[in-house]
């Protein structure tokens, strides 16, 4: 009969502490989940961990990050799917909280919540607060399709690996089988994330053919100049799902993007920052 592994034994085995990473916590959290639920739960929580950052230390996990994740999920998924996924992630956060691996004073699990569903008092009909689908540039959409094809192939290959590993001895002490299942969970989480992002997406040209001709819109490439220190910044404004600051793509929800959307070359905008208000002049704007 297989020996049951307690949470304390798991923590000791991997020296799980508040200085462990999110991915380390995930790997050993799944060992506490019943086998019948493990695959699905692993995939859902892996999506959360990937979104937050696999190498982020547990001690650095903060409420705003958790709140941002729940907002992203509720903006791109149906309400029933949202509730189920958030419940799974909340269990994971509860595990971290109860074992004092994250800051207990911040009560981080409580920040994971979906948008309210409003009710029309006259008709009693439920009215969703969901926004329209995400706006993706055409090039980003093509990239997602290619990623999805590769991930689906990986999923098929891993299914074969799992089948082969399961045929080798005792599944309770089978490291290759566990590794293959873990990898499959990660791949399935990425597939789910991409499919949900593409579902209902609004595809726009990379040049953002705006109805407001000459105005900055999602997809526009912009150069601005800080009027205080004359530093120059060049970037493309994209939907928050597509944001990638390291590749000069900023979210349309960011303070700078909100200030310049609808503006034209030559205009100056003011943006509030922790150090005060900064004025930026739009020096170039391209919709091509």
Phi, psi and omega in degrees: 000132183292139179283134178285137181259121180279163179299320181297321179294322178296314181299321180291319182302318183250005182054049181288118180226180179294346178264007174282163181270166179300318183292326177293319179295320179298312184305324183260345172293320183297337179289344179269354183270137177305143183305324182295336182251351192300314186297312182293316180296320180299316182298317182292313182291328178297325177298317179296314181297318179297320181294317181287324183125113185299327183266004178294136178286144180301325181293341182264001179289126185238154181306317182301325180294319180293318178296320179297321180297314181296326178293318178298316182297314183290339181275348185234002183228159176293156186299319181296319178294319181301310182300319181294314182293316181294327178296320180294316180294324180295325176298319179296314178296325177296320177300314180294319181294311183295334180260015175055040178263344174234166185295111183294328183297334183275347181047055186303319181304331183290346181274358179265098181211153181268169178294152178289150173258117184276150179241130177281119186296328182285312186266344183065012179279144179277130181247121182286147177265007183297144178273174177295166184299162180295148177263120181240137175290156184299320180294322178294320180298317179295321178297318179296321178298315179297319178297321181295319179298316180294319180293321178295324177292318177300320180298318179294318180296320180291328177298322177292318179299319180295318179297317180291319181292324180294336181279352182260089170073206186286117182294341180285337180236042187246093182298316179299323179294315180296320180295318180294320179294321180295316179297321179296320178299318179296316181296316180296325178295318179293321179298313180300317182297315181293317181298319179292325179292321183281335181294117178079009181292146176261117183271126178238155177294150179300334179274357178049078179290082185288145174295334177268089187300131178085356181264153178284132181218178176299128183105342181291144173259128191228146171237129179234157180237126176291118185285349179275312183242003177066018176287146183252138177229131177238133183199172174245137177274125182227167174296153187298335178295333187259356185303135180207082185306327181294338177249026175060039174240112183254149182291142177293348178270354181287155182304317181295314181298317179300325182287327185263344180301130180087355179268173182232167177305135178098342180280155178243136181236158178246134181233128178282138178224168180302334182264001181130187180274133179244133177263132177238137176256131178280109184268326174217152178211123183234133175255022178241000000 
